[in-house]
Amino acid sequence: MAAESATAIPRGQVDLLDFIDFSGVECLNQSPSHSLSNAIKQGYREDDGLNLESDADEQLLIYVPFNQVVKLHSIAIKGPEEEGPKTVKLFSNKEHMGFSNVNDYPPSDTIVLSPDTLKGKPVVLKYVKFQNVRSLTIFIEDNQSDSEITKVQKIALFGTTVETTDMKSLKKIEDH
């Protein structure tokens, strides 16, 4: 039962994988041989043998643009007990962030992952802060054991798409 709940999609939400604009996804400080696609792409992220690893130190800065506006409900991050992420700061609609300016902005939400939540259990976010999300920046500040390398096996984002009105398709109502 624990394995089932670890990957369960929260009620009323969908996996936002299909709405990620992969051509714009970036990750700073990733190991060249253990890149972000191992943790975020379908098929790769289900393989516990593949992971995203940090390179120079324990921090990772991930930018995820969406191909349409979404409401982000929760995030699931899976990682090993020792090197898995601990403090994760999330920024809604902040583009072009780097390690030099990541602390200049208040995060939309900060989550502290425990060894239990690192098994891939979705963590519910401050939903009001993630209503019209065009992009998400994920700053992994440290890991469980304060070691030099952080490892992420899976990142899954859950939410819904925002129904937008196409103004061009509306018919003009004539006065009679």
C-alpha positions in Angstrom: 0.0 0.0 0.0 2.8 2.4 0.7 4.2 2.0 -2.8 0.8 2.8 -4.2 0.3 6.0 -2.3 3.8 7.1 -3.1 2.9 7.6 -6.8 -0.8 8.3 -6.4 -2.0 11.4 -8.3 -3.9 13.7 -6.0 -7.7 13.7 -6.5 -8.9 16.0 -9.3 -5.3 16.7 -10.5 -3.3 15.5 -13.5 0.3 14.8 -14.0 1.5 18.0 -15.8 4.2 16.1 -17.8 2.3 16.6 -21.1 2.2 20.4 -20.6 5.9 20.9 -20.1 7.7 22.7 -22.9 10.8 20.5 -23.0 12.6 22.7 -25.5 12.9 25.4 -22.8 13.7 23.2 -19.7 17.0 24.0 -18.1 19.0 22.8 -15.2 22.1 24.6 -13.7 24.8 22.6 -12.0 23.7 19.2 -13.4 26.2 16.5 -13.9 26.8 16.0 -17.7 26.3 12.2 -17.3 23.3 12.4 -14.9 21.0 15.1 -16.4 17.6 16.5 -15.7 15.8 14.3 -18.3 16.6 11.3 -16.1 14.3 12.8 -13.4 11.6 14.5 -15.4 10.9 12.7 -18.7 8.4 9.8 -19.0 10.0 6.4 -18.9 13.3 7.7 -17.5 11.8 9.0 -14.3 10.3 5.6 -13.5 13.7 3.9 -13.6 15.3 4.2 -10.2 18.7 3.4 -11.7 18.6 6.8 -13.6 18.8 10.1 -11.7 19.7 13.7 -11.9 22.9 14.6 -10.0 24.4 17.9 -9.0 27.9 18.6 -10.2 30.1 21.2 -8.4 28.1 21.3 -5.2 24.8 20.1 -3.7 22.6 22.8 -5.3 20.4 22.5 -8.4 18.4 25.2 -10.2 15.7 23.8 -12.5 13.6 25.9 -14.9 10.4 24.3 -16.2 8.3 26.2 -18.7 4.8 25.0 -19.6 3.2 25.2 -23.1 0.0 26.6 -21.5 -1.0 28.2 -18.2 -1.5 25.7 -15.4 -2.6 25.6 -11.8 0.0 23.8 -9.7 -1.4 21.8 -6.8 1.5 19.6 -5.7 5.0 18.3 -6.4 6.5 14.8 -5.9 10.2 14.5 -5.6 11.8 11.1 -5.3 15.4 10.7 -4.2 17.7 8.5 -2.1 17.6 8.8 1.6 21.1 10.3 2.0 21.6 12.4 -1.1 18.0 13.2 -1.8 16.9 16.9 -1.8 15.9 18.5 1.5 15.1 22.2 1.2 13.3 23.0 -2.1 12.3 26.6 -3.0 9.7 27.0 -5.7 9.3 30.2 -7.8 6.2 30.8 -10.0 6.8 32.7 -13.3 10.4 33.8 -12.5 12.5 33.5 -15.6 16.3 33.7 -16.0 17.2 33.0 -12.4 20.7 32.0 -11.5 22.6 31.0 -8.4 23.7 34.6 -8.1 20.1 36.0 -7.8 18.0 33.1 -6.5 18.0 34.6 -3.0 17.0 38.0 -4.2 13.4 36.9 -4.7 11.0 35.5 -2.1 10.0 32.0 -3.1 6.3 31.3 -3.9 6.7 28.3 -1.5 9.4 26.4 0.3 9.1 22.7 1.1 11.4 20.7 3.4 11.4 17.1 2.3 11.7 14.3 4.8 13.0 10.8 4.1 9.3 9.8 3.9 8.3 12.4 1.4 11.4 11.6 -0.7 9.8 8.3 -1.6 7.8 10.2 -4.2 4.8 11.3 -2.0 3.1 14.4 -3.4 3.6 17.5 -1.3 0.7 20.0 -1.5 1.8 23.5 -2.3 0.3 26.9 -1.3 -2.3 26.6 -4.0 -3.1 30.3 -4.1 0.5 31.1 -5.1 0.3 28.8 -8.1 -2.9 29.8 -10.0 -1.6 31.1 -13.3 1.8 29.4 -13.8 3.6 29.7 -17.1 6.9 28.5 -15.7 8.3 27.0 -12.5 11.8 27.4 -11.1 12.8 24.7 -8.6 15.8 25.6 -6.4 17.2 22.6 -4.5 19.2 24.3 -1.8 20.6 21.3 0.1 20.2 17.6 0.6 19.4 15.2 3.5 23.0 14.5 4.6 24.6 17.9 3.6 26.9 16.0 1.2 28.4 17.5 -2.0 26.2 15.6 -4.4 22.4 15.8 -4.6 20.5 13.0 -6.4 17.0 13.2 -7.7 15.3 10.2 -9.2 11.9 11.7 -10.1 10.2 15.1 -10.2 6.4 15.0 -10.9 4.2 18.1 -11.0 0.5 17.8 -10.4 -2.3 20.3 -11.1 -4.8 21.3 -13.8 -4.7 23.4 -16.9 -6.3 26.8 -16.9 -9.2 27.0 -19.3 -8.5 30.1 -21.4 -10.9 31.9 -23.6 -9.9 32.4 -27.2 -11.2 35.9 -27.9 -11.0 35.5 -31.6 -13.4 32.6 -31.7 -16.1 34.5 -29.9 -19.0 35.7 -32.1 -20.0 39.3 -31.8 -23.5 39.7 -30.5 -25.5 42.0 -32.6 -28.2 44.3 -31.2 -31.6 43.5 -32.5 
